[in-house]
């Protein structure tokens, strides 16, 4: 398949390794990965903050960048951005767009996937040749869990990783407290939610806390670093791209 890779804002600016790992993984599975150079923000944060008219140019650009018929699927290492493309873009186009935008959004929506659901639902694979000899716990992010309903797909992929020690996270489906601008506008509530999440992570004794969204990992990783927990955060794509010949090498924890 010819796969269009969407980097996301956080992937582009703060977590490029998650994007690179996605490309490496998909290429290793035998697919042609292309990166439309004109891609920008998907507009999620605008819509989430109540500005639905303002992201029209962003939604239009996304549809133009990834609407090419030669691109069979659009894949991104982010449940929240995939959720935005599949749900919010249609709302924006219907309310403030024209016929061309509505058609473009519908075309791209039908072929857009978060990484784990693309691997499991589209490629029908769970064992991707990964090797990761570390103790890991998984945090299901809110958008992937509640909007995309990826369910067990990330866990199916993790369970098939060679030499991994996967441990269940207590109260896993509880929000980490990030929520984009929620963490800024409701800092005290966000911090309390994060403390609960970190407390549950600590009970697992995990070396790594993984998830499918860099945004949540940024929030959790920052908290874990501040309390010097010793647990690192790592995107799911980085675990799945790690192999015996090219293993993940731990670096300094997120600050």
Phi, psi and omega in degrees: 000154174259114189249127174272123182263123176259124188282328189073157181298312181293323178296319182291319188263327188237330185231059182297335181295329177294321179290314179299318181296324177298315179295316180299315181298311182294322177293322179297331179277003172097019183251156180269111183260124179242151183234094178304116188290343182270007182293147179224197177300146179281346179094007184302314186293332178293311181296317181298333182267000176102003180258092185269336180279323185300323182279007179308314178298326179290317178296318179296317180296320179299314180297324180287319182292322187250002183277353179307132182295341179285346177270114184282328182208151175248123184236142180216146178275056183198118175289326183290319179288322176297320177297322179296313181296320186278338184239309186286325181300322179296320179297314180298314182295320181292323185275324189231000183261183176250182183299321181295320180292317180299321179292318180296318179296318180297321180296314183286322179305319185292344183236019182259134183218146165285152189307309186295321180288330176294315181297313186279314186277321185268309181277343180059046177231147171236327178266109187251013179084020183276150178224123184208088184278063182220159177276122189230143169234152187244130175255116178280117183288154188300313182294320180291324183282315190259330180266312180273336181056051179288341175057235185275359187304312178299322180291325176298319179293317181292321180296336181270000179284131181293130174071008179285148173248092185267122181242143183288138178268120177300142180049044186301324185279005175283138180298147179279347178100000182285284176062029179064239182291347177302319182295335179274315184283335181230059189301318183293317179294317179300316181295320179296320178294321178296320179299320177298317181295316180294324178298318179290323177297319182299327182291341182278339184067021184287144171284327187230135167251122182245162179197174180262005179230124179295331181297313179293322179294327176296315180294310181294316181297322178297317179294315180297324179292319182295328179265006178052051184287334183089352177268133179259162173249145183208134181293146178309320182299326181289328175290315183290337180272349181285133180229174178296323181277338178221071186283158173293133178246116182301140175240185180299139181299156179299136180261000000 
